[in-house]
Amino acid sequence: MLELYSYMHECGVTLAQAWPVCIGLFVLIIAMAWLSLRFYDEPLRRRLSAKLLH
């Protein structure tokens, strides 16, 4: 967040102009977290629990 404010201050971007970028970043971060959970974490946990607990 601090980097975003620093960039906005250096480039003279107002908060009104930066809202679309902020919303896009938020959506992208949530989507990446969900994809990581769905396709990496859950399968790995299933595999490890099957291997180690049974």
PyMOL commands that set and color helices and strands:
alter all, ss='L'
color gray80, all
select helices_A, chain A and resi 2-11+15-53
alter helices_A, ss='H'
color red, helices_A
deselect
rebuild
show_as cartoon
